[in-house]
Amino acid sequence: PDGRRVAFTTNRDGAFDIAVADLETGRVLWTTGDDALDNFPSWGPDGRLTWVSNRDGGFDIYTLILP
């Protein structure tokens, strides 16, 4: 939401993960890093990252506030 980071879906390691990268440096700051199907990242107005995952069996919505 502040234009400094981008959230995206990647399958670089063979699993679909959500990653967050710093737009200035290109460095990946955070990733879900699990075997679940993580997809559809979205930023909330409060900076909260939301995505969909099947990590607990069925598909659910997960949220995280990143520093």
N, C-alpha and C positions, 0 to 999 in steps of 0.2 A: 504493500500500500504506500510505502514511502519512495518507491522507485529505486531503491538501493539493492534489492535482492529479487531473484526470480525463482519460482517453484516450478518444477517440471517432472514428468514421468520419464524414467530411464529403465532400460533393460540391459544395461551394459554387462552386468554379471550374470545374466540368464534369468533373473527374477525381476518383476516389475516393481520398482521402488520409486518413492518420491524423493527428490533431491532439491536442495535450496542452494543457489550459488550467488556469490557476491558479484554484481554486475561490473564493478570497477576493476576487480582483480581476476575475475573468472574462476576463483577458487570455490570448490564445493564446501559449504559450511556445515551441512547436515544432510543425512539420508535415513530413510526408514530401515534399510539394510536387513530385511528379513525375507523369508521364502513366500510370503503372502503376495497376492495380487493387489498392489496399492496403485490407485489411479485417481484421476480427476482432482488435482490439487487446486485450491482456491484460497485467496487471502480475504480475511474479513476486515472490516474497517478499523478494528481494534488491533490489527497486526496478527491475529490468530490464523494459523494455517489449518485448513480443513481438507480432508481427503476421504476417499472410500476405500475400504479394505475388507478382505475376507479372512483376516488373520485369526478370527475366533470361530470359523466355520461358515457362517452366513455373512453376507455383505452388510457392513455397518459404517457409520460416519465417525471419523476420529478427528480430534482437534488437538492442537499444540500451540502454546505461545512460545515463540523463539525469542531469545534475548536480542 
